[in-house]
Each structure stands twice: as C-alpha cells, then as structure tokens.
C-alpha cells in the first residue's frame, strides 16, 4: 500500500473511533452530566435577561432589598427621588377577594370576579415606596415596571391597570396612600402591578425603570433588574 493509502486508512480509523466514543457518551452520559445534557454555559440565560435590550442596569437587588430611583433632568434642583422595595411577587392565585369586593362596593353593584386570559395566570407585584426627595412627588409602577420570564417582558394591559388601581384604592381606604396619590418627603406608601403570564411559567425578574416610562426618545431608560430567583 502507498504511503498516501496508509494515511487515509489511519484517518478513517481515527474518525470511526471518535464517532464511536461520541455515540457512547451521548448514550451513557458522563460523571459530570446525564445523557444528552447541555453544557451549563449554554443552558444558563444571560444575567441581563429581563432588562430592555441596551438599557443600563443600575443594580440587581433581590426581593426585600431597597433601591433608589432618581427621576428628573440633571439640571433640576429637586429631582423626584424614591426608595423602592419589591416586597412580594405572588402568582397563580385569584386577585385579593377583599380588593374585588371593595371595588364592587365603590360602584354600588356586583361585578364579575376578574379572571385571567385563557392559558394565563395573574401575578401581583407588591412594592413599598418611600419619598426620599425634597418635595412632594408622584410615582406609579404602571408605566415603568415589567414582569419577566427570562428574556420575555410582560407589561400591564389596560384591564390589569384597572385592577392595580383597585388595589391602590383599597389600601387608600385603609389609610395607606399609594405614591400615585402623591407622597411628601419621608412618607411611604404601597403600590401594585398586576400582570398576566403563561400559567406554566414562573417569573424570574422585575424590571423597574428609573424614568417616567420604559423608553425615551434616546432609547430605553436605565433601571434596576430585581432578582426573583437565586443567582449563582
């Protein structure tokens, strides 16, 4: 046999061995992972998932960890300033019956029990907001918060926004004014976001914009990516 023929024969043997080894690993797995496992680096989502593409992430607090929003032009002597804490995210349950009953009472007639869209579930994001600025200010989660499942962001629909308003009215009747009603410096109040996500999903983050909307003419506003699941 020529040297060239010997080279091709050796190459064919090597390919066969590599193919056999690969098939064996795919069938039996390895000590570091089960059969067919995807490497962790590929399976892990981006740490920025949930933030608007291109947005500056000011921090990644967890549930119960306060962060500060400064809202206003750089030349404003007294920008609005709030300390915001995501207190809880509750999914898969009906809206609070006490809130629904109060909303019906306020219009003087029974109202249908709210139900999510087909295949979806309600998620209620509860926040506590403290005015740490130097003047009375208004803030609402309605236009500046999304609830995210990995890199898919969910905003409030018009109906969801109405339910969030019902939550604010209910707590106002209990003597706790929401920041959307205006807070003086040093005053605090609860706020709420109502979202609908697929029934089989679990939210991973909450995005809170530091502006008055999610985007401006210059692109997405900076904000905080609140972590709902433990991070490595």
C-alpha positions in Angstrom: 0.0 0.0 0.0 1.3 3.5 -0.8 2.1 6.0 2.0 -0.9 8.0 0.8 -3.2 5.0 1.2 -1.9 4.3 4.7 -2.6 7.9 5.7 -6.3 7.7 4.6 -6.7 4.3 6.3 -5.3 5.7 9.6 -7.5 8.8 9.2 -10.6 6.6 8.6 -9.8 4.6 11.7 -9.5 7.7 13.9 -12.8 9.1 12.6 -14.5 5.8 13.4 -13.1 5.8 16.9 -14.2 9.4 17.5 -17.7 8.6 16.3 -18.0 5.5 18.5 -16.8 7.5 21.5 -19.3 10.3 20.8 -22.2 7.9 20.5 -21.2 6.1 23.7 -21.1 9.4 25.6 -24.5 10.5 24.2 -26.0 7.2 25.3 -24.4 6.7 28.7 -23.6 10.3 29.8 -20.6 11.3 31.9 -19.8 11.7 35.5 -20.4 15.4 35.2 -23.9 15.2 33.5 -26.7 12.9 32.3 -27.0 11.6 28.8 -27.8 14.3 26.3 -27.1 17.1 28.8 -26.4 20.6 27.5 -23.3 22.3 29.0 -24.2 24.7 31.8 -22.7 27.6 30.0 -25.1 27.1 27.1 -28.2 26.4 29.3 -27.7 29.4 31.6 -29.6 32.5 30.5 -27.9 35.9 30.3 -27.7 37.8 33.6 -29.2 40.8 31.7 -32.3 38.8 30.7 -35.4 40.8 31.5 -33.8 44.2 31.0 -34.8 46.1 27.9 -32.1 45.5 25.2 -29.4 48.2 25.5 -30.7 49.5 28.8 -28.1 50.4 31.6 -28.6 48.2 34.6 -28.1 50.3 37.7 -28.3 47.3 40.1 -29.7 43.8 40.7 -31.4 43.8 44.1 -33.4 40.9 45.4 -36.9 40.8 46.8 -37.0 42.9 50.0 -33.9 44.9 49.1 -34.5 48.7 48.6 -33.0 50.7 45.7 -33.2 54.4 44.9 -34.8 55.9 41.8 -33.8 59.5 40.9 -36.2 60.8 38.4 -35.7 64.2 36.8 -33.5 66.2 34.5 -29.9 66.7 35.6 -30.4 70.4 35.9 -33.4 70.0 38.2 -32.7 71.4 41.7 -35.1 68.9 43.3 -35.5 65.7 41.3 -38.0 63.2 42.4 -36.3 60.6 44.5 -37.8 57.3 45.8 -36.6 54.3 47.7 -38.4 51.4 46.2 -38.7 47.9 47.5 -40.2 44.9 45.7 -41.9 43.2 48.7 -43.5 40.2 47.0 -44.5 38.7 43.7 -47.5 36.3 44.0 -48.6 34.3 41.0 -51.3 31.7 40.3 -53.9 32.9 42.7 -57.1 34.9 42.2 -57.0 38.6 42.9 -57.5 39.6 46.5 -61.2 39.0 47.3 -61.2 42.0 49.7 -59.9 44.2 46.9 -62.5 42.9 44.4 -65.3 43.4 47.0 -64.2 46.9 47.7 -64.2 47.7 44.0 -67.7 46.4 43.6 -68.9 48.3 46.7 -67.4 51.6 45.3 -69.6 51.4 42.2 -72.6 50.2 44.1 -73.2 47.0 42.2 -71.8 43.5 42.0 -69.0 43.0 39.5 -67.7 39.8 37.9 -64.8 38.1 39.6 -61.7 39.0 37.5 -60.3 36.1 35.5 -57.0 36.0 33.5 -56.9 35.3 29.8 -57.0 31.7 28.7 -53.8 29.8 29.5 -52.5 32.6 31.7 -52.3 33.4 35.4 -52.4 36.6 37.4 -49.2 37.8 39.1 -49.4 40.6 41.7 -46.2 42.6 42.3 -46.4 44.4 45.6 -44.0 47.3 46.2 -43.3 49.7 49.0 -42.3 53.3 48.0 -40.6 55.9 50.2 -40.2 59.5 49.1 -36.5 60.3 49.9 -36.5 63.5 47.9 -37.0 67.1 48.9 -40.5 67.8 47.7 -43.9 66.1 47.2 -43.8 63.7 44.3 -45.9 61.2 42.4 -44.8 57.7 41.3 -46.6 54.7 39.8 -45.5 51.3 38.8 -47.9 51.3 35.8 -45.7 52.5 33.0 -42.3 51.8 34.4 -42.4 48.1 35.5 -42.3 44.8 33.6 -42.5 41.3 35.0 -40.2 39.0 33.1 -39.9 35.3 32.4 -36.2 35.1 31.4 -35.9 37.5 28.4 -39.7 37.8 27.8 -41.1 41.0 29.3 -44.8 41.4 30.3 -46.4 44.8 30.8 -49.8 45.6 32.3 -52.8 45.5 30.0 -55.5 48.2 30.4 -57.6 45.7 32.3 -54.6 44.8 34.5 -54.0 48.5 35.2 -57.6 48.9 36.3 -57.1 46.0 38.8 -53.9 47.6 40.1 -55.9 50.8 40.6 -58.4 48.8 42.6 -55.6 47.6 44.9 -54.5 51.2 45.4 -58.0 52.4 46.2 -58.5 49.5 48.7 -55.3 50.3 50.6 -56.1 54.1 50.5 -59.4 53.2 52.3 -57.2 51.6 55.0 -55.2 54.8 55.4 -52.2 53.9 53.2 -52.0 56.2 50.3 -50.2 55.0 47.2 -47.4 57.0 45.7 -49.6 57.7 42.7 -51.7 59.9 45.0 -48.6 61.9 46.0 -46.1 61.4 48.8 -44.4 64.1 50.9 -40.7 63.7 51.8 -40.4 61.0 54.4 -43.8 59.4 53.6 -44.2 55.9 52.4 -47.0 54.0 50.6 -47.8 50.7 48.8 -48.0 50.3 45.1 -49.0 47.4 42.9 -48.5 45.9 39.5 -50.9 43.3 38.0 -49.5 41.2 35.2 -50.6 38.1 33.2 -48.1 35.5 32.3 -48.5 31.9 30.9 -49.9 29.6 33.5 -47.0 27.2 33.4 -44.3 29.9 33.7 -42.6 31.4 36.8 -41.3 35.0 36.7 -37.6 35.4 37.1 -37.1 39.2 37.4 -38.9 42.5 37.7 -37.6 45.5 35.7 -38.1 48.9 37.3 -37.2 51.9 35.1 -35.7 55.0 36.6 -37.6 57.2 34.2 -41.2 58.1 33.8 -41.6 55.4 31.1 -39.7 52.4 29.9 -38.3 54.2 26.9 -37.5 57.8 25.9 -36.5 59.4 22.6 -32.9 58.3 23.3 -33.8 54.7 23.9 -34.5 52.5 26.9 -34.3 54.2 30.3 -31.8 52.8 32.8 -33.2 50.8 35.7 -33.0 48.0 38.2 -33.3 44.3 37.5 -34.9 42.8 40.6 -34.0 39.2 41.0 -36.8 36.8 41.9 -34.7 33.6 41.8 -31.4 32.9 43.4 -28.3 33.7 41.3 -25.0 31.9 41.3 
